[in-house]
Amino acid sequence: MPASAHPLSVNQVAFIDDDEALREANIQALRLAGFEVLAFASAEAALAALPDGFAGVVVSDIRMPRMDGRQLFVRLKARDEDLPVILITGHADVSEAVEAMRDGVYDFVAKPYAPDRLVSSVRRALEKRRLVLENRQLRTIADEARDDWPLIGQTPVMERLRATLRQLASADVDVLLEGETGVGKELAARALHAWGRRRDREFVAVDCAALPVQALDSELFGHELGAFNGAVRQRVGRIQQADRGTLFLDEIETLAPDAQGKFLRVLEEREITPLGSNRAHTLDLRVVAAAKGDLAEAVAAGTFRQDLFHRLDVVRIRIPPLRERREDVPLLFAHFLARACERLNGPQPSIDERVRWRLHNHDWPGNVRELGHYAQRVALGLADPAPPSIAEQPSLPARVATYEARVIEEVLAGCGGDVRSALKVLRIPRKTFYDKVARHGLDLDKHRRPR
């Protein structure tokens, strides 16, 4: 699995000064401010000890024997051009420090200075360093996750989903995928195809909602020459195109009743007869169907055939919405952003506070699709101008309640809606559990797996 996508802890300060008394005084001030300090008496010692990608900032006196602060900065910049370096200068060195800032030094602090001046500069530099390292981390994770694209995610629910799809891919059974618009049902279907024995054959996607009613039979089953007025050539239907491969039926709940009956025969007999032909074609295909909601509800409402539902419902998999796996949002965003920048042939922008605020606070009702579109806007420099004002942001109790509801939803999804198993994971009394379910308006039936 890729490295963790959780926020980085960036709190280290490498402090370099050959004057022991000044070094100890500054170390004490920085530690009192809550920083983790690494002390060095020379630039050479710091260079030898600091790793590439150092998760912190460097503070160095500018005047030191053998290698001074500016020379140290040049050496560090060659390793990592984004590493913040703060120089401590005497009064006579201010002009030199200003020139160094033009070369990329983060800040300089002129002697004599109050401890708060140094602490403030270090705090700002650490925040900048954290953003840089998080951007690098997300890009690295997105690159490492390409083999699992589009099923990127480190949350337990996504790890289980990937494992289930890989297991089913070789089983070659029909699968029913359920999930909201934009969660990636077709991408999951393509993963089943790519990871199974049919990977070298056709993957044929049929958008049931877009099928033309007048030409539905011809589109799906094909026709012979002269089968009807305008049939000037033979046509192979979409179902037959999927022979020896995978047939993906998207939004199958939108099929008209007549078409549902025809699909039922295809699924049961694994054969089709094109229009104008008397010869049936035997098919070897895998069927993966997808629905935006619970097909069982459509059956209960009388809009979907019960026999077709049971024929499709060999294995049912629910694709979780983004709000149930919010920890995966930054990782997915990094992947989308990298792809958008590749298409635009432009540099990848940094993820600033405006973008970070939206990633962590937006509910993403359009799910993965909406997140992908947002990444494209960021790549084009069209991100939101600013996060909401303090007055518009949710209160702490509201945020805690939202987080609590998400945790319960995720645990329920992982336990297949089994309350007893969920209680063991959450380790709370049954009454408390049901109180929270009622308070947050959670639907227990949504997560229950069919028996």
For each residue, the residues with C-beta under 8 A, 3 or more apart:
1: 154 159
2: 5 140 141 144 145 154 331
3: 137 140 141 144
4: 154
5: 2 137 138 141 154 327 328 330 331
6: 327
7: 130 134
8: 55 130 133 134 137
9: 55
10: 55 56 126 129 130 133
11: 34 35 36 56 126
12: 35 36 37 38 54 55 56 57
13: 30 35 36 37 38 56 57 58 59 122 126
14: 37 38 40 46 50 54 56 57 58 59
15: 23 26 27 30 37 38 39 40 59 60
16: 39 40 41 42 43 45 46 58 59 60 61 64 69 72
17: 22 23 26 41 60 61 64 88
18: 23 41 42 61 64 65
19: 22 23 61
20: 23 24 41
21: 24 25
22: 17 19 25 26 61
23: 15 17 18 19 20 26 27 39 41
24: 20 21 27 28
25: 21 22 28 29
26: 15 17 22 23 29 30 59 115 118
27: 15 23 24 30 31 37 39
28: 24 25 31 32
29: 25 26 32 33 115 118 119
30: 13 15 26 27 33 35 37 118 119 122
31: 27 28 34 35 36 37
32: 28 29 115
33: 29 30 115 119 122 123
34: 11 31
35: 11 12 13 30 31 122 126
36: 11 12 13 31 56
37: 12 13 14 15 27 30 31
38: 12 13 14 15 49 50 56
39: 15 16 23 27
40: 14 15 16 43 45 46 49
41: 16 17 18 20 23 45
42: 16 18 45 46 64 65 66 67
43: 16 40 46 47 60 64 66 67 68 69 71 72 75
44: 47 48 66 67
45: 16 40 41 42 48 49
46: 14 16 40 42 43 49 50 58 60 72
47: 43 44 50 67 72 75 76
48: 44 45
49: 38 40 45 46
50: 14 38 46 47 54 58 76
51: 54
52: 79 80
53: 80 133 136
54: 12 14 50 51 58 80 83
55: 8 9 10 12 129 133
56: 10 11 12 13 14 36 38 126 129
57: 12 13 14 83 84 85 86 106 122 125 126 129
58: 13 14 16 46 50 54 72 76 83 84 85 86
59: 13 14 15 16 26 85 86 87 88 118 122
60: 15 16 17 43 46 64 69 72 73 85 86 87 88
61: 16 17 18 19 22 64 69 87 88
62: 68 69 70 87 88 89 90 93 96 97 100 108
63: 68 69 89 90 93
64: 16 17 18 42 43 60 61 67 68 69
65: 18 42
66: 42 43 44
67: 42 43 44 47 64 71 72 75
68: 43 62 63 64 71 72
69: 16 43 60 61 62 63 64 72 73 87 88
70: 62 73 74 87 96 100
71: 43 67 68 74 75
72: 16 43 46 47 58 60 67 68 69 75 76 85
73: 60 69 70 76 77 85 87 100 103 104 105
74: 70 71 77 78
75: 43 47 67 71 72 78 79
76: 47 50 58 72 73 79 80 83 85
77: 73 74 80 81 83 85 103 104
78: 74 75 81
79: 52 75 76 83
80: 52 53 54 76 77 83
81: 77 78 104
82: 129 132
83: 54 57 58 76 77 79 80 129
84: 57 58 106 107 125 126 128 129
85: 57 58 59 60 72 73 76 77 105 106
86: 57 58 59 60 105 106 107 108 109 118 121 122 125
87: 59 60 61 62 69 70 73 97 100 105 107 108 109
88: 17 59 60 61 62 69 108 109 111 113 118
89: 62 63 93 94 96 97 108 109 110 111
90: 62 63 93 110 111
91: 94 110 111
92:
93: 62 63 89 90 96 97
94: 89 91 97 98 108 110
95: 98 99
96: 62 70 89 93 99 100
97: 62 87 89 93 94 100 101 105 108 110
98: 94 95 101 102 108
99: 95 96 102 103
100: 62 70 73 87 96 97 103 104 105 108
101: 97 98 104 105 106 107 108
102: 98 99
103: 73 77 99 100
104: 73 77 81 100 101
105: 73 85 86 87 97 100 101 108
106: 57 84 85 86 101 121 125 128
107: 84 86 87 101 121 124 125
108: 62 86 87 88 89 94 97 98 100 101 105
109: 86 87 88 89 113 117 118 121
110: 89 90 91 94 97 113
111: 88 89 90 91
112:
113: 88 109 110 117 118
114: 117 118
115: 26 29 32 33 118 119
116: 119 120
117: 109 113 114 120 121
118: 26 29 30 59 86 88 109 113 114 115 121 122
119: 29 30 33 115 116 122 123
120: 116 117 123 124
121: 86 106 107 109 117 118 124 125
122: 13 30 33 35 57 59 86 118 119 125 126
123: 33 119 120 126 127
124: 107 120 121 127 128
125: 57 84 86 106 107 121 122 128 129
126: 10 11 13 35 56 57 84 122 123 129 130
127: 123 124 130 131
128: 84 106 124 125 131 132
129: 10 55 56 57 82 83 84 125 126 132 133
130: 7 8 10 126 127 133 134
131: 127 128 134 135 350 351 352
132: 82 128 129 135 136 350
133: 8 10 53 55 129 130 136 137
134: 7 8 130 131 137 138 330 351
135: 131 132 138 139 350 351
136: 53 132 133 139 140
137: 3 5 8 133 134 140 141
138: 5 134 135 141 142 330 331 333 334 351
139: 135 136 142 143 334 338 348
140: 2 3 136 137 143 144
141: 2 3 5 137 138 144 145 331 334
142: 138 139 145 146 152 331 334 335 337 338
143: 139 140 146 338
144: 2 3 140 141
145: 2 141 142 148 149 152 331 335
146: 142 143 149 335
147:
148: 145 151 152 162
149: 145 146 152 335
150: 184 187 188 190 191 368
151: 148 158 161 162 165 184 187 188 191
152: 142 145 148 149 158 328 331 332 335
153: 157 158 159 161 162 325 328 331 332
154: 1 2 4 5 158 159 327 328 331
155: 158 159 325 327 328 410
156: 159 160 410 414
157: 153 160 161 320 324 325 410 413 414
158: 151 152 153 154 155 161 162 320 325 328
159: 1 153 154 155 156 162 163
160: 156 157 163 164 414
161: 151 153 157 158 164 165 188 317 319 320
162: 148 151 153 158 159 165 166
163: 159 160 166 167
164: 160 161 167 168 317
165: 151 161 162 168 169 188 191 192 195 317
166: 162 163 169 170 195
167: 163 164 170 171
168: 164 165 171 173 175 192 315 317
169: 165 166 172 191 192 193 194 195 196
170: 166 167 195 196 197
171: 167 168
172: 169 196 197 198 286
173: 168 286 314 315
174: 267 286 287 288 289 312 314 315
175: 168 189 192 287 288 289 314 315 316 317
176: 288 289 290 291 295 312 313 314 315 316 317
177: 185 188 189 288 289 290 291 316 317 318 319
178: 185 290 291 292 293 294 295 316 317 318 319
179: 183 184 185 290 292 318 319 320 321
180: 183 292 321 367
181: 292 366 367 369
182: 366 367 368 369 370
183: 179 180 319 320 321 322 367 368
184: 150 151 179 187 188 319 367 368
185: 177 178 179 188 189 250 290 319
186: 189 190 205 248 250 290
187: 150 151 184 190 191
188: 150 151 161 165 177 184 185 191 192 317 319
189: 175 177 185 186 192 193 203 205 246 248 288 290
190: 150 186 187 193 194 203 248
191: 150 151 165 169 187 188 194 195
192: 165 168 169 175 188 189 195 196 246 286 288
193: 169 189 190 196 198 199 203 245 246 248 286 288
194: 169 190 191 199
195: 165 166 169 170 191 192 199
196: 169 170 172 192 193 199 246 286
197: 170 172
198: 172 193 201 244 245 246 286
199: 193 194 195 196
200:
201: 198 244 245 246
202: 241 242 243 244 245 246
203: 189 190 193 242 245 246 248
204: 238 239 241 242 245 246 247 248
205: 186 189 248 250
206: 211 220 238 247 248 249 250
207: 210 211 250 251
208: 211 249 250 251 252 253 254 255 259
209: 250 251 254
210: 207
211: 206 207 208 216 219 220 255 259
212: 215 216 219
213: 216 256
214:
215: 212 218 219
216: 211 212 213 219 220 256 259
217: 220 221 223 262 275
218: 215 221 222 223 227 228 231 235 237 275
219: 211 212 215 216 237 238
220: 206 211 216 217 237 238 239 259 262
221: 217 218 237 239 240 262 272 273 274 275
222: 218 234 235 236 237 239 240 272 274 275
223: 217 218 227 228 231 234 235 237 274 275 276 277
224: 227 231 234 274 275 276 277
225: 231 232 233 234 276
226: 231 276
227: 218 223 224 231 274 275 276 277
228: 218 223 231 275 276
229:
230:
231: 218 223 224 225 226 227 228 235 275 276
232: 225
233: 225
234: 222 223 224 225
235: 218 222 223 231 274
236: 222 240 241 274
237: 218 219 220 221 222 223 240 241 272 274
238: 204 206 219 220 241 242 247
239: 204 220 221 222 242 247 266 272 283 285
240: 221 222 236 237 243 272 274 281 283
241: 202 204 236 237 238 245
242: 202 203 204 238 239 245 246 247 283 285
243: 202 240 281 283 284 285
244: 198 201 202 284 285
245: 193 198 201 202 203 204 241 242 285 286
246: 189 192 193 196 198 201 202 203 204 242 285 286 287 288
247: 204 206 238 239 242 285 286 287 288
248: 186 189 190 193 203 204 205 206 288 289 290
249: 206 208 252 263 287 288 289 290
250: 185 186 205 206 207 208 209 290
251: 207 208 209 254 290 291 292
252: 208 249 255 263 289 290 291 295 312
253: 208 291 292 293 295 298 303 304
254: 208 209 251
255: 208 211 252 259 260 263 304
256: 213 216 259 260
257: 260 261 305
258: 261 262
259: 208 211 216 220 255 256 262 263
260: 255 256 257 263 264 304 305 308
261: 257 258 264 265 305 308
262: 217 220 221 258 259 265 266
263: 249 252 255 259 260 266 267 308
264: 260 261 267 268 305 307 308 311
265: 261 262 268 269
266: 239 262 263 269 270 271 272 283
267: 174 263 264 270 287 308 311 312
268: 264 265 311
269: 265 266
270: 266 267 282 283 284 285
271: 266 280 281 282 283
272: 221 222 237 239 240 266 280 281 283
273: 221 277 278 279 280 281
274: 221 222 223 224 227 235 236 237 240 277 281
275: 217 218 221 222 223 224 227 228 231
276: 223 224 225 226 227 228 231
277: 223 224 227 273 274
278: 273
279: 273
280: 271 272 273
281: 240 243 271 272 273 274
282: 270 271
283: 239 240 242 243 266 270 271 272
284: 243 244 270
285: 239 242 243 244 245 246 247 270
286: 172 173 174 192 193 196 198 245 246 247
287: 174 175 246 247 249 267 312
288: 174 175 176 177 189 192 193 246 247 248 249
289: 174 175 176 177 248 249 252 312
290: 176 177 178 179 185 186 189 248 249 250 251 252
291: 176 177 178 251 252 253 294 295 298
292: 178 179 180 181 251 253
293: 178 253 297 298
294: 178 291 297 298 446
295: 176 178 252 253 291 298 299 304 309 312 313
296: 299 300 309 450
297: 293 294 300 301
298: 253 291 293 294 295 301 303 304 309
299: 295 296 302 304 305 306 309
300: 296 297
301: 297 298 304
302: 299
303: 253 298
304: 253 255 260 295 298 299 301 308 309
305: 257 260 261 264 299 308 309
306: 299 309 310
307: 264 310 311
308: 260 261 263 264 267 304 305 311 312
309: 295 296 298 299 304 305 306 312 313
310: 306 307 313
311: 264 267 268 307 308 314
312: 174 176 252 267 287 289 295 308 309
313: 176 295 309 310 316 450
314: 173 174 175 176 311
315: 168 173 174 175 176
316: 175 176 177 178 313 449 450
317: 161 164 165 168 175 176 177 178 188
318: 177 178 179 413 447
319: 161 177 178 179 183 184 185 188
320: 157 158 161 179 183 324 325 410 413
321: 179 180 183 324 325 364 367
322: 183 325 326 328 329 332 363 364 367 368 371
323: 326 363 364 406 409
324: 157 320 321 406 409 410 413
325: 153 155 157 158 320 321 322 328 329 410
326: 322 323 329 360 406
327: 5 6 154 155 330
328: 5 152 153 154 155 158 322 325 331 332
329: 322 325 326 332 333 359 360 364 371
330: 5 134 138 327 333 334 351 359 360
331: 2 5 138 141 142 145 152 153 154 328 334 335
332: 152 153 322 328 329 335 336 368 371
333: 138 329 330 336 337 351 359 371 374 375
334: 138 139 141 142 330 331 337 338 351
335: 142 145 146 149 152 331 332 338 339
336: 332 333 339 340 371 372 374 375 376
337: 142 333 334 340 341 348 349 351 375 378 379
338: 139 142 143 334 335 341 342 348
339: 335 336 342 343 375
340: 336 337 343 344 375 376 378 379 380
341: 337 338 344 345 346 347 348 349 379
342: 338 339 345
343: 339 340
344: 340 341 379 380
345: 341 342
346: 341 379
347: 341
348: 139 337 338 341 379
349: 337 341 378 379 381
350: 131 132 135
351: 131 134 135 138 330 333 334 337 355 356 359 378
352: 131 355 356 383
353: 356 357 387
354: 357 358 383 384 385 386 387
355: 351 352 358 359 378 383 384
356: 351 352 353 359 360
357: 353 354 360 361 387
358: 354 355 361 362 374 383 384 387
359: 329 330 333 351 355 356 362
360: 326 329 330 356 357
361: 357 358 387 393 394
362: 358 359
363: 322 323
364: 321 322 323 329 367 370 371
365: 370
366: 181 182 369 370 371 373
367: 180 181 182 183 184 321 322 364 370 371
368: 150 182 183 184 322 332 371 372
369: 181 182 366 372 373
370: 182 364 365 366 367 373 374
371: 322 329 332 333 336 364 366 367 368 374 375
372: 336 368 369 375 376
373: 366 369 370 376 377
374: 333 336 358 370 371 377 378 383
375: 333 336 337 339 340 371 372 378 379
376: 336 340 372 373 379 380
377: 373 374 380 382 383
378: 337 340 349 351 355 374 375 381 382 383
379: 337 340 341 344 346 348 349 375 376
380: 340 344 376 377
381: 349 378
382: 377 378
383: 352 354 355 358 374 377 378
384: 354 355 358 387
385: 354
386: 354
387: 353 354 357 358 361 384 393
388: 392 393
389: 392 393
390: 393
391:
392: 388 389
393: 361 387 388 389 390
394: 361 398 399 402
395: 398 399
396: 399 400
397: 400 401
398: 394 395 401 402
399: 394 395 396 402 403
400: 396 397 403 404
401: 397 398 404 405 439 440
402: 394 398 399 405 406
403: 399 400 406 407
404: 400 401 407 408 436 440
405: 401 402 408 409 436 440 442
406: 323 324 326 402 403 409 410
407: 403 404 410 411 426
408: 404 405 411 412 422 426 433 436 437 440 442
409: 323 324 405 406 412 413 442 447
410: 155 156 157 320 324 325 406 407 413 414
411: 407 408 414 415 422 425 426
412: 408 409 415 417 422 442 444 447
413: 157 318 320 324 409 410 416 417 447
414: 156 157 160 410 411 425
415: 411 412 418 421 422 425 447
416: 413 421 447 448 449
417: 412 413 444 445 446 447 448 449
418: 415 421 422 448
419: 422 423 430 433 444
420: 423 424
421: 415 416 418 424 425
422: 408 411 412 415 418 419 425 426 433
423: 419 420 426 427 428 429 430 433
424: 420 421 427
425: 411 414 415 421 422
426: 407 408 411 422 423 433
427: 423 424
428: 423 432 433 436
429: 423 432 433
430: 419 423 433 434
431: 434 435
432: 428 429 435 436
433: 408 419 422 423 426 428 429 430 436 437
434: 430 431 437 438
435: 431 432 438 439
436: 404 405 408 428 432 433 439 440 442
437: 408 433 434 440 442 444
438: 434 435 441
439: 401 435 436
440: 401 404 405 408 436 437
441: 438
442: 405 408 409 412 436 437
443: 446 447
444: 412 417 419 437 447 448
445: 417 448
446: 294 417 443
447: 318 409 412 413 415 416 417 443 444
448: 416 417 418 444 445
449: 316 416 417
450: 296 313 316
451:
